[in-house]
Amino acid sequence: MLQRYMTVAELHERTLLPRTTIYDAISDGSLPALRPGDRRRGLRIGERDAEEWLERETRRGTGWQAGGPASETGAHAGHGTEHSR
């Protein structure tokens, strides 16, 4: 099965996590990312890789959840994804 890829901006839009959190996870190796042949096009993150990373971080209790902090927005994990419909 082929994996679909998204940009950092798309993952940010789906999860409402700060882009710096996403870039930090890529830098420390906890979130795998690829750079297409044209280096100016930015990083790509596999959807399955992102889902697995979000699940791991949520289980670790890092103080955030997908969808933004519940205390600020009332959002739930998965907000804005096709899985929530």
N, C-alpha and C positions, 0 to 999 in steps of 0.2 A: 504494500500500500504506500502510495506517495505521501510525503509530508508537505503540507502547505507552509509557506514562510511569510513572515510579517516583518515590518521595520520596527525600530525602537519606538517611533511615534505611534504606530498602530497598536503596539502592546500597551503603551502609555494610555491611549484612548480607551482601550478595552478594560484596563484595570484601574485607571486613575492613580496609579503609582507614580511618584516623581521619576522623571527620566534619569536623574542621578542614581536612584536606587537600581534601576535597570542596568545602567552602565557599570555601576559598582559590581553587580552580580556577574556581568560579563567579564569584567576585569579580574575578579577573584576566581573565575572558572566555574562557579556554581550554575550559571546559565550559559549553555553553549550558544555560540553565534558564528555565522559565516560571513565572510566578506566576498561579494561577487567579484568577478574578474575586473570590472571597472571600479577601482577603489573609491572613486568619487560618489558612488551610489550608496554608500553606507552599509551598515550591518543588516543581516537577516537572521531572524530567530524562528526556529521551527515551532509550529503550534503545539505539538506534543511535548517538545522540550519546555516550552513556556508553562504548559499546564502542570507538568511534573515539578518544575521549579516552584510554582505557586503553591502546590500541595505540600512540598517539603518545607517551605518557609512558613506556611500556615501552621503545620504540625510543630515546628520548632518554637512557635510563639514569639516571633520577632517583633510583635507590636504593631503590625500592619496586616491588612487583608486586602485581597483584590476587591476593587470597587471603592477604595479609599477608606479612611478611618470611619468606622460606624458611628462614633460619637459626633463626628462633624457633619456627615452627610446622610446618615441612616441607610447607606448603601449596603448591599450584600455581595458576597463573593459571587462572581459570574455576571454581575450587572453589565449589560451591554454586549453580551455574547449570545450567539445563537442558541447555546445550551440553556439559557434562562427563559426561553420562550415556550 
